[in-house]
Amino acid sequence: MEQHRFPTYLSRPFQILWLEADDLVFAVIFYLLALMFGRIFIPFIVLGPYIYVSIKKRHPRGFLKHTFYMIGLAKLKGYPIYFEKEFQE
């Protein structure tokens, strides 16, 4: 008989150490920049996620996806384009 572990919190975000998945992306990006360009980016491996988390706390959930939508890097299904002035439902 197989046993499956049921999560304690259903809405708990995926975390590695103290970083959530989107925070970890910023740490990895700055780590790769430090590998490519040298020591100048090493402090940003810690500062990048710290700054992002401080900005993220001031905004509602999902603000990064909406920011990407606003600048044109992502599309939201079922919604009009960002610059649409009038639309009918």
N, C-alpha and C positions, 0 to 999 in steps of 0.2 A: 504494500500500500504506500503510495507516494504522499509525502506531506509537502504542502506548499505554504510558504511563509506569507502571511497576510500583512500588508503594511499598516503601521500604527496610524499614520497620517496620510490620507489619500491625496491631499493637495500639497504635500511636502515637495519642494523642488529638489532636483538632483544636485548633490554637492560632493566636491572633492576637497578635503580639509575644510576650510571655512568659506571656500569660493563656490558660488553657484555656477551653472554652466556658462551663462553669458559673461560673468566676471572672469572665468577661466579663459575665455577666448581672448580677452584683452591681455592677460598675463602671457599667454602663448604667443600672441602677436609681438609683444615687446621683447619676449625671449628670443624669437627668431630675428628681430631687428638687431638685438645685441649680438647675436651670433654672426650676422652679416656685416654690421658696421662697427662693431667694437664696443668699447667700454662706455661710451656716452649714453647708451640706452639701458645699461644695467640698472640704474635707479628707477627707471620707468617700469621695470618688471613688477615692482611693489607699488609704485605711485600710480600707475595706470589703472589697475583695478580699484585702488583706494579712491581715486577721484571719480571713477565711474560709479562705484557704490554710493558715494556721497550725493551724486547727481540723481541716481536711481531712487534713493530714499525720498527725494522731494517730488517725484512724479508718480502717477498711478501705474499699476501693473501693465506690462506690455508696451511701455513707452518707446523702447528701442525699435520694435517692429513698426510702430506708427511713425517714428522718425525716419526709418528707411523708406517707408511708404511716402512720406512727405517730400523727401529729396529724390524720389524716383527709383530707388534701388530694389523695392519690393512691391508686389501687387497684393491687394486684399480682395479675395473673391467675393463677388456679389455687391461690391461698392463702386460708386462712380469715381472717376479720376479726381485727384486732389484739387485741381484748379477749376472744377466744374462749378459754375455760378448758380445755375438753376437745373432742377431735375424733377421728374414726376415719379411718384411711387406707384 
